[in-house]
Structures are given as C-alpha cells and as structure tokens.
Amino acid sequence: MKFTCQCSLLRQEIEYASSFASKKNSLSISSNVLLEVSNELLTIKAYDQQMGFISSIPVSVSVPGSTTVFCEKLSNVLRSTEDVEIEVFEDNGILSIHPVDNESFSANMKTIESSRFPELENIDDSLYFSVTQRDFIDMIDKTSFAVAGDDNRHFLTGVYMEKKDERIVMVATDGKRLACVRRQFEQEIPDFRSCIMSVRFLSMVKSIASGEGVLSIAVKEGVVFFKIGNRTIYSALISGNYPNYERVIPKELDYRCVIRTEDLEKAISFTSIFVDDKSKRIFFDIKEGEIQISGENTDFGDSRQTISCEYSGPDMHITFNSALLHIPVKKIDSEFMKMMFRSESAALIISPEPDKDYLYVLMPMQN
C-alpha cells in the first residue's frame, strides 16, 4: 500500500476516527484504524464495539492495498507534523510516513493486517432521510444536557427521538427535569423507528457537523446511522422502553410569570455564589411585578437579587435546585421567557415567550 496526500486532510479524518476507536491497547484491533486505498480514494474506518466511523478522501495512489495501525498513535504523529504533502506506505508490517519532497522526518509504526478488521454495520441508502444540520444540532444542544447519569436507569441516559405529527421529537429527562423539542423541518420526514441515542454519540455528531447544509439519518433495529458530508457514523442504540414523556408535561397551569431571560440568568449566576454546595437550594419569591431570588450558605453567608417580571397571581415561594434550573434558562434563546406553574410544589414549565418548539419541565424542591 502506498499513497500521497496533504497532511492536514489526513489529520482531520484520523482525529475524527480516533474518537470512535478504542484506546485500550495497540494490540486490540478495535484500537486500530483501517486504511484502504484504491481508485484514488483512501477509505478510513474505526469502531469501538458500540460506534463506527467511515470516511473517504481523495489521495494519489501508487500501490493499492489496506492495513490497520494504532489510531491514537497515528493521530499523534499527524498532529505533530507540518501541513506538507506526505507519503504513506506499508511494507512487511510497518507503516511509514515522511514528506514527499525531503526526509526531514519519518515515522514508522507496526501494523495489524486488515483481514482482522471486522465488517462494520451498514444500512440501505434508501432508508436515509435528510434534515437541516443547524436545526438538528440545535435540537441536540437543547436536550442532551438533561439525560440521567444513573446507569441503573440506562434508558434515561440517552436522548429519545421519534416522529410525531410530521415533526421530529427529541426528549431527555433525568427524572427531575425534562427537555423536549418538537421541530418541523423543511424536508419531508418519513416514518422511522423511535430510538434512544447515547449522549456520547450525539456529541460526535455535533463535533463532525459543520452546521451548514443537511445531514442524513437512518434507523434500523438496534442501530442509528448519520451521514455528514463524506463521513458515515453509527452507534448502537440504548435498549429499553422510554417512559411516556407526554404524561410528565403538565397540562393545566394556572399562573404565568414572564421574565427577561438575561435578567434571570444573571440573577441565578449571582445568587448561586452563596447556594449551599450540598443542597443547591435557590429560592424564588414571586409576587406581582417582581421576583426575589435568594441563596444561603451556612458557612459563608447569603445573597439575594430582585428582578422585574410580568405576573399576576398569589405570592409564591418556590425552591429549585440551582444546578438543574440554570442550564435550561441558559438554553432559552429568546429575549423573554416564562415560567408556568400551578402551585409551589408541582412540576412547572420553563419556555420561551412567545412560545417556540421547545420547553423544559422542572420539579421544584420541597420547601
């Protein structure tokens, strides 16, 4: 096997591949990346039992062939190399890299024969559908933070996705808060299997996507696939039955409090300086025209801040976990937001004002 290419082009693909390859040891085939050249293309593959990566880039091929090499080591070599045209060739179990025009450096790495690299998952191209990258990545960003970290409820450790009413719905919850986005796309969305995707995989989708153009998605039993540019990535789905999220979203809410989003975010940040590290309690005293937000730390002191709001209803004293509240507020991308609630202890909704296609449900702490 022998080919030449620009170092930066190969470096980028190997860096992406390294996120999918196992990092246990260089002798494991799942720690290696497959390099296969033919027809002026280099195909790169990596996997780690749960996820897979495939991409192709144009190269100048002298000798077609294939091999595998420890992905992390190759990534480190390319990261330390200037952006010059390089020659890559494999002979007798050694992969060598050096500049085309000179011998200013060279790197030699042991390989494992490509026949030991497994067949990766695949799906028929006809099952893919396309969506706008920017909108889909925004859906990931607005939901993935709310997944559970408790492996005992493994089905809550991922983001649930389904098609409903011609929209793509994404939901995440840890039992104390819930994030839900129901988005209408310009593209036609065919029916697909509902699924639970791992947050780690979705972070890979975000890192590879440029935010421009479209990406393509396909789902089959147990696996989800994404095509982003010249790259195809896939992941095993999280098993289990996702709870009925519609039941969690409260329907009858008597009171509505509208706040400038920036004012609330700054007030939470300020007050959180004195929130108790263990309980993380932050207190909202809501009355007509204003909210007083306060926190108390028995070792250091307390803080409070008052912000204006639009509210007409009885005085309310609501206690939140500041860490669970702060992130949803920061995800609101409108000038104004609202809290809708029924009582001081029942689940409430946080959402943009006026309404958009996403909302957050949060359980208050007991006073």
Secondary structure, 3 states (H helix, E strand, C coil): CEEEEEHHHHHHHHHHHHCCCCCCCCCCHHHEEEEEEECCEEEEEEECCCEEEEEEEECEEEECEEEEEEHHHHHHHHHCCCCCEEEEEEECCEEEEEECCCCCCCEEEEEECHHHCCCCCCCCHHHCEEEEHHHHHHHHHHHHHHCCCCHHHHHHCEEEEEEECCEEEEEEECCCEEEEEEECCCCCCCCCCCEEEEHHHHHHHHHHCCCCCEEEEEEECCEEEEEECCEEEEEECCCCCCCCHHHHCCCCCCEEEEEEHHHHHHHHHHHHHHCCCCCCEEEEEEECCEEEEEEEECCCEEEEEEEECECCCCCEEEEEEHHHHHHHHHHCCCCEEEEEECCCCCCEEEEEECCCCEEEEECCECC
